[in-house]
Amino acid sequence: MSDTASVSSSFGAFVGRQIDDLNKVKTATSASFNSVLHHVEATVGLRPKTGFTTSGTTYEANTLTGKTKAVFDSAFDVTKSALHIKP
């Protein structure tokens, strides 16, 4: 009977270690995913980079939308200038 208890105890310890390892992987994966998600949201403009401001000229200039708008506006201004169109 003591052999059965020993095997049962060893098996329980083995399963416990596996569960602990899986929990560590889950925590690391979750933290990594949250970090990547935060960077993507900040780059696209869904989330502020610093956490202080969510609107305004400076905030918009640092978002993907703001950068795209700036490039478009610049190209538009160059085109107007090349065609000698005055506002």
N, C-alpha and C positions, 0 to 999 in steps of 0.2 A: 504494500500500500504506500510506503514511503517513496517508492520509485515513481508511482503515478503522481504523487504530490509534487515531486521534484520536477517531473516533466511538465506538469501543469503550471508550476511556478515559473519555469524557464520560458515556456510558451507565452505566458502572460507578460513577462518582462520584455520578450522579443516584440510582441504586439505593441506594448507601451512605447518602446523606443521608436517603432515605425510611425506610430501616431504622432509622437513628439516631432520627429523629422518632417512629417507631412505638414504639421502646423507651422514649423519654421519656414518651409518652402512657401506655404500659403501667405504668410506674413510678408516675406520678402517680395513675392510676386505682386501682392496687392500694393505694397509701397512703391515698387517700380512702376506699375501701371498708373497709379495716381500721379506720380511724378511726370510721366510721359503725357498723360492727359492734361495736367496743368500747363505744361510747356506748349502743347498744341493749342489749348484754349487761349493762352496768352498771345501766341503767334497769330492766330486767326482773328483775335480781337474780341473773343467772348468773355475774357477775364482780364482784369488789369494785372500788369506785371508786378507792381509794387503793393497793391492792395489799398492804395490811398484814393485814387481817382478812377472813375469809370466813364468820364466824358471830358470833352474839351479838346483843344487843338493839339496839345502835347500828347495826350492819350491816343487820339486818332492817328497822329503821325507815326506812332509806333506800332500800329496794327497792320495786318495784311491789307485790310480794306483801305486804310489811310495811305499806305504806300502805293497801292494800285491806283488810287484816285490821284495821287501826286504825279505818277508817271503819265496817266492819261491827260491831266491838266497841262503838264509840260509839253507833251506831244501836240496837244491842241493849240497851245500858244505858239509853238514853232511853226505849225501849219498856217495859222493866221498871219504870222509874221512873213512867212515865205510867199503867201498869196497877197500880201499888203492889204489885209482886211483890218479896218480899224473898228474898235467897239463903239 
